[in-house]
Amino acid sequence: MHVIRQLTRARIVIWHKLTTLHLDLERICSHIHKDTFRRVIEYIKGAGPCSNSLLIAYILACRGRPKQNSQDEADPNDANQFYRVGTRLLRDRLTSSETASSDENIQAVLLLIAYASDTGSIEEVPIHTSALARMIRQRGGLEALEAEIDPALMLQLQAIPKSRALHLTMECESKCTAEQRFPQEIGILELQHAT
């Protein structure tokens, strides 16, 4: 009973933070198509507390990064707290064979890849990419997934090879000047061929 009460309280805190946290498109990239951005964010918000926590952690961590003329910086401890909650929830979900490669877990791992890449923990990226590739294989590969998952999640998966730093989980226009998120040696091709 205590665990259920604690989990419910954590979900309330996560939802409150998510609804009060302003996610500014300009903080991600001004080139991202606004409708795509909104569709992906709405999907992530509905994906569950694990993905919600990791989205909040990502936003707070990116706010902690200096940006020109910005007064809106976050306490890195807040980002770390939501990161720990998200990874704990994901770890719990990964232990169940029913949810191990679920849409929510795939979304959470996409957020972990973005978080690790954009906060300087690049050594964690291959670990998360490998886990994502394993989930995709368990679901029958990218082609099989396309027919059964939400288009907003598929959009994020397809964007991986073109992903740019500080773009959350979305691709961007070719004129964007942000560097590619994944150098070739990361092994992102493993995801493209996860069948």
N, C-alpha and C positions, 0 to 999 in steps of 0.2 A: 504494500500500500504506500509506503514511504517513497519508493522508487517512482511509482505512478504519479504521486503528488509532485515530486521533484521534477519529473519530465514535463508535466503539465505546466508548472511554473516556468520552466525553461522555454517552452513553446510560446507562452504569453510574452515573455521578455523579448524573444526573437521577433515575434510578430509586431510588437510595439516598436521596436527599433527599426524594423524594415519599413513600417508605414510612416515613421517620422523622419527617416533619413532621406535627405534630398540627394538624388542621383542625377547629377548634371551631365548631360550628354557632352558638353564641351570639355569636361574633365577626362572623358574617355578619348574622343577624337571628333573634331568638327566634320570630318569627311564621312562618317558612318551615316547610312540612310536612317532617318529618324523612325520610320515605320518599322523597319527591321529591328532597330534598337528596342523600341517599345514592346514589340512582340516577344523578343527573347527575354527581356526583363520580366514581363508578365508571366511567361512560362516558368522562369526560374522561381519567381515568387510563389507560384502554385505547386512547385515540385516537392515541397515539404521542408521540415525544420532543418534537415542536414544541409541541403542546398541553400536555404535561406541564411543560415549561420555563415556559410562560406562566402556567400555574396556580400553580406555585411562586412565580414573580415576583409574581403578584397577592396571594397569601397573605402573602408577606414584606413587600410594600409596605403592605398593610393592617395588618399587625402593627406596622409602624413608625409608624402613626398613633396618637396618644394615645387611650387608652380608660380610663374610670374604673377605679381600683383594679387596674391591670394592670402586672405586672412583666415581661410577655412581649413585649418590643419587639425588633424585628429590625434588623439593620444594613442601611440602605438600599442599600449597595453590593452586598449579596447579591441583593437584588431586581433591581437594575440588571444584574447579571451574568446572571441567569437570563432576564431580559427580552431582553438582547442575543443570547443563545444561541437563544431561541425565535424571535426575529425573523429571525435569520440562517437558521435551519432553514426557516422559512416562505418567506423570499425564495428559497431554493434550490428549494423545492417548487413555487413559483409559476412558475418558468421552464419547467417541463415541462407540455405540453398535457394529458398523461395525469392529472396530479395537481392542476392549477391550481384546479379547483373541487371538489376531493374533500371528503369528509366531514371529514377531519382538518383541511384548510385552513379550511373553514367554521367548525369548532370553534375553531381558532386565532384567526380574525378576531373571533369573538364574545368571546373572552378579551381580545383587544387593545382592543375597544370598552370592555369593563368596566374594564380597566386604565387606559386613557386617561381615561375619565370619572371614575373614583374616585381617581385620583392627581393630579388637577388639570391634566391635559394635554388640556383640553376642545377645543382647536383641532385635535387629531388625530382626534376622534370622527367628523366628517363624512368624512374621508378613508377611515377604516376602514368606515364605514357604506356608503359608495359602493362600495367593493371587495366588501363582502358582498352588496350588491344585484346587482352584476355577476355574482358567482358563482351566486347564486340564479337569475338570468335564464339563465345558461349551462346550468343543470340543468333548465330548463323551468318555473321558477316555484315558489312555495311549495306549490301543490296537487300538482304532479308530484313534488316532493321528499317530501311526506308519505308516499307509497306506497313509497319506496325507502330512506329513512334510518331510523336508530335512533330510537325514540320519545323517548329522552332528548335527542337533538339537536333534534328537532322541537319539543319542549317549550320549549327555550331560544329557538328562533327565534320561536315564537308569543308568548313572554313579552316580546319587545323593546318593543312599544308600552306595556306596563305596568311596565317595568323601573324599579327604584328604586335609588338610590345605595347603594353598599356591599352589594349583594345578589348579587355574583358575576354569574352569567348567568341568574338565576332571578327569577320574579315573586314577589309576596308577597300576603298577605291584605289585603283592603281596609282593615282597621283599623290596618295598619302606618303609623307616623308618619314614616317616612323619605321624603325628597323624591323626586319623580319624577326619574329619571336624565336623561331627554331632554326639554328644553323643546321646545315645538312648532316653533320656528324651526330646529331641527337638521335637519329634513327626514327624519325617521324614516319618514314615509309612503312614501318611495321604496322602502323594504324591503317594506312591506305590499303594494305594487302591483308588485313585481318579477316580471313575467311575460314 
